[in-house]
Amino acid sequence: MSSSARQQIEKYFAAAPPNARKRLAEMRKLIRSVAPSAVEHFSYGIPGFRLDGERLVWYAAFKNHTSLYPIGDAIKRDHADALEGYETSKGTVRFPLDKPLATTLVRRLVKARVAEVRRPKRASS
């Protein structure tokens, strides 16, 4: 990770309320556990990880929830039962701060993103 990214991530964490900061740290640790070779970066104003030079995931804190991106339609379809009860929108899953983080679900979603990133790319004709 570049020193610039490290500074931006530290600044982002420091600006978050304590309960959100704790959740961010938990999400960061989970992502690292699933994708230990992923490299942290900071873009779109939020922390994230890159894997094999590709964007893997971003995570962010808000007043009442944390979010994980990008969780596309295919992943949402494949994990629809597990996502029941979680607010989603285009590319996002939201985890309420007033409930424990669904660690198993976060791991599953990150694993699915790893599979997408590592899926062989089709050659264009």
ZIKA-V826472 format. One record per backbone hydrogen bond with DSSP energy under -0.5 kcal/mol. CO is the residue of the C=O (numbers start at 0). NH is the residue of the N-H. Records with the same first field share a line. If there is no record, write none. Layout:
CO=NH / NH
This chain:
1=5
2=6
3=7
4=8
5=9
6=10
7=11
8=12
9=13
10=14
11=15
12=15
16=20
17=21
18=22
19=23
20=24
21=25
22=26
23=27
24=28
25=29
26=30
27=31
28=32
29=33
30=34
34=37
38=49
40=47
42=45
45=42
46=58
47=40
48=55 / 56
49=38
50=53
53=50
56=48
57=68
58=46
59=66
63=96
64=61
65=94
66=59
67=92
68=57
69=71
70=90
71=75
72=76
73=77
74=78
76=79
78=82
79=83
80=83
82=85
86=93
88=91
90=69 / 70
91=88
92=67
93=95
94=65
95=98
100=102
101=105
102=106
103=107
104=108
105=109
106=110
107=111
108=112
109=113
110=114
111=115
112=116
113=117
114=118
115=118
